[in-house]
């Protein structure tokens, strides 16, 4: 295309990821920058957050992909059903929307109630997470 045509034609917008498209055009913040601002990782709630045990690759405050402080990439496969529930919870927390955060918490508790949680993998850890 010639330079004069390029200046007349509107620029093509950059491609939109599926995650952004699903969120009705509103930009979705990255997970790690958001969780770094969540109050239970600092201040008075930080002490209480330490009561939650870390388990597998995704269970525990600020614990993602088996790394302290979280990870930009969720590149580790969950090790069992409990870790899968925590993985889904982490994905649900990839938002600023309080209603979606509550929905992620409720889905996590529902996941912990499933019968397989009483017998497989981290059954004791699942019981502890349910109680908290």
HUCORPE-V971171 format. One record per pair of residues at least 6 apart in sequence whose C-alpha atoms are under 7 Angstrom apart, sorted by the first residue. I is the first residue (numbers start at 1). GAP is how many residues later the second one is. Records with the same first field share a line. If there is no record, write none. Layout:
I=GAP ; GAP
This chain:
20=6 ; 7 ; 8
28=67
29=66
30=64
31=41 ; 63
32=38 ; 39 ; 40
39=6
40=6 ; 9
49=12
52=8 ; 9
53=7
54=6
56=10 ; 22 ; 23 ; 27
57=7 ; 8 ; 9 ; 19 ; 21 ; 26
58=6 ; 7 ; 8 ; 25 ; 28 ; 29
59=24 ; 27
62=6 ; 7 ; 8
63=6 ; 7
64=6 ; 7
65=6 ; 9 ; 10 ; 11
78=6 ; 9
80=41
81=36 ; 40
82=35 ; 39 ; 40 ; 44
85=23 ; 26
86=22
89=15 ; 16 ; 19
92=8 ; 9 ; 12
93=8 ; 11
109=21
112=14 ; 18
117=6 ; 9
